[in-house]
Structure formats: C-alpha cells, structure tokens
C-alpha cells in the first residue's frame, strides 16, 4: 500500500469537510492517522480474506 499517495488523496477531502463543518477536528485527525499509520490487522485486507482467527481488537 502506498500510504503517502493515500494521504495526499485524503487531504483535500478532509480539508473541504472541515471547512464545511461536515466533520470535527477529531474525526479528521482519526481519518488522517488511520490512513497514514494503517490499521490493526496483520494482513492486507484488500488482497487476503479474513478468517475468524485473524481478527483482533483495535486500539480505539
């Protein structure tokens, strides 16, 4: 996954939503952090199917 490219694509959308009052600063920060830092799964969910044994609780 190209996290830099994903973050750049997200930036303008988040900026517009903040300006329109559609999301809070906290929601924007969460979206940016999850895009830049990834998610708490041990695999790429775009390619690999999830089995019950792979799931774990998120940090949120």
C-alpha positions as CSV (number, residue, x, y, z in Angstrom):
1,X,0.0,0.0,0.0
2,X,1.2,3.5,-0.8
3,X,0.4,5.4,2.4
4,X,1.9,8.6,1.0
5,X,-0.4,8.5,-2.0
6,X,-3.4,7.6,0.1
7,X,-2.7,10.5,2.5
8,X,-2.4,13.0,-0.4
9,X,-5.7,11.8,-1.8
10,X,-7.4,12.2,1.6
11,X,-6.0,15.6,2.4
12,X,-8.2,17.8,0.1
13,X,-11.4,15.9,1.0
14,X,-10.7,16.3,4.8
15,X,-9.9,19.9,4.3
16,X,-13.2,20.5,2.4
17,X,-15.2,18.6,5.0
18,X,-13.6,20.6,7.9
19,X,-14.4,23.9,6.1
20,X,-18.0,22.9,5.6
21,X,-18.4,21.7,9.2
22,X,-19.2,18.2,8.0
23,X,-16.7,16.6,10.3
24,X,-15.0,17.5,13.6
25,X,-11.2,18.1,14.0
26,X,-11.1,14.8,16.0
27,X,-12.7,12.9,13.2
28,X,-10.3,14.5,10.7
29,X,-7.4,13.5,12.9
30,X,-8.6,10.0,13.2
31,X,-9.1,9.6,9.4
32,X,-5.6,11.0,8.8
33,X,-4.0,8.8,11.4
34,X,-5.6,5.6,10.2
35,X,-4.6,6.4,6.6
36,X,-1.0,7.3,7.5
37,X,-0.5,4.7,10.1
38,X,-2.6,1.8,8.8
39,X,-5.0,-0.4,10.6
40,X,-4.6,-3.1,13.3
41,X,-4.9,-6.2,11.1
42,X,-1.9,-8.4,10.4
43,X,-2.6,-8.6,6.7
44,X,-3.6,-6.6,3.7
45,X,-7.4,-6.9,3.7
46,X,-7.5,-5.7,0.0
47,X,-5.8,-9.0,-1.0
48,X,-6.3,-11.5,1.8
49,X,-9.6,-13.0,3.0
50,X,-10.2,-12.6,6.7
51,X,-10.7,-15.7,8.8
52,X,-12.1,-15.7,12.4
53,X,-8.6,-16.4,13.9
54,X,-7.1,-13.3,12.3
55,X,-9.3,-10.8,14.0
56,X,-8.1,-8.8,17.0
57,X,-9.4,-5.9,18.9
58,X,-8.5,-2.4,17.7
59,X,-6.7,0.1,19.9
60,X,-9.7,2.5,19.6
